[in-house]
Amino acid sequence: MKILLIIPAYNEEENILNVYNTIKEYNEKNEQKLDYIIINDGSKDNTLNILEGNNINHINLVHNLGIGGAVQTGYKYAYENNYDIAIQFDGDGQHDINYVSNICEPLLEGQANMCIGTRYLDKTTSEFKSTFMRRLGKNIISFFIKLLCHKKITDPTSGFRAVDKDIIKVFAKNYPTEYPEPESTVEVLVNGYKVVEVPVSMNERIGGTSSINIWKSVDYMVKVNLAVIIDSINFKKKGGKR
């Protein structure tokens, strides 16, 4: 079983070495080894020097493509190298590698094509506290996904997700660039694939700061819901295929 962590990184000089070390420690302790590829998305800080100086496996994007373009680069790598499962894993330290087996299990048992790690199914699992605006935003996005795709997704903006070979192929060819997590979830659901969620714990950022503020949250909430509505209509008009 070949499993790949896809790790997009933009200006993560404070975090990326710690993330790499958590993968290394995990592989030393577990029988199932995890491969990884870090996508340096045109970082302007010292991220690339850290990757090169420590011989860390990476792809360097000369220009910043944004999270969607960086993640799709990882899916292309996964497809070309025949991986069985690909897992999106943040380069800022928020995702807990100890939950990798949890999000892979439904795929290995044939219960799903995509498994999303959620902070909201079991409140005792995660100590991560999102802001009120983010919680409000995810609830509204969940409502529209349920309305349009008939599937409740409690954490539609979670970037901690695992997909099987079928979805790797889909995402290698087409992956949303504007609002990748909710839009890609809609694409998978409309195409008739199975999506499940499992509870996970998430951490605060190891270092650095988030660029999200209240006005960006409001803007995001409005635009992502419009994108979800438009995507679901377009996918259905095309018979569930792009």
SULFEN-V791115 format. One record per pair of residues at least 4 apart in sequence whose C-alpha atoms are under 6 Angstrom apart, sorted by the first residue. I is the first residue (numbers start at 0). J is the second residue. If there is no record, write none. Layout:
I|J, I|J
This chain:
1|82, 1|83, 2|33, 2|84, 2|85, 3|33, 3|34, 3|35, 3|85, 4|35, 4|85, 4|86, 4|87, 5|36, 5|73, 5|86, 5|87, 5|88, 6|37, 6|38, 6|88, 6|89, 6|90, 7|37, 7|38, 7|69, 7|90, 8|38, 8|39, 8|40, 8|90, 9|40, 9|42, 10|42, 10|44, 10|46, 11|15, 11|46, 12|45, 12|46, 13|206, 14|91, 14|205, 14|206, 15|90, 18|92, 26|32, 36|56, 36|57, 37|57, 38|57, 38|58, 38|69, 39|59, 39|60, 40|60, 40|63, 41|60, 41|61, 41|62, 41|63, 48|52, 50|55, 64|68, 67|175, 67|176, 67|179, 71|171, 71|174, 74|167, 74|171, 75|171, 77|82, 83|163, 83|164, 84|162, 84|163, 85|161, 85|162, 86|160, 86|161, 87|159, 87|160, 88|159, 91|204, 92|204, 92|205, 93|201, 93|202, 93|203, 93|204, 94|201, 95|201, 102|114, 105|110, 105|111, 106|110, 106|111, 106|112, 111|193, 111|194, 112|162, 112|163, 112|193, 113|161, 113|162, 113|194, 114|160, 114|161, 114|194, 114|195, 114|196, 115|160, 115|196, 116|159, 116|160, 116|196, 116|197, 116|198, 116|199, 117|154, 117|197, 117|198, 117|199, 118|198, 118|199, 120|198, 121|198, 124|200, 125|200, 125|201, 127|201, 127|202, 132|136, 136|220, 137|141, 140|224, 141|152, 143|147, 144|148, 145|149, 145|150, 145|151, 155|181, 156|180, 156|181, 162|166, 167|171, 170|174, 175|179, 178|182, 179|183, 182|227, 185|189, 187|192, 188|192, 189|239, 190|239, 211|215, 215|219, 219|223, 226|230, 230|234, 234|239, 234|240, 235|239
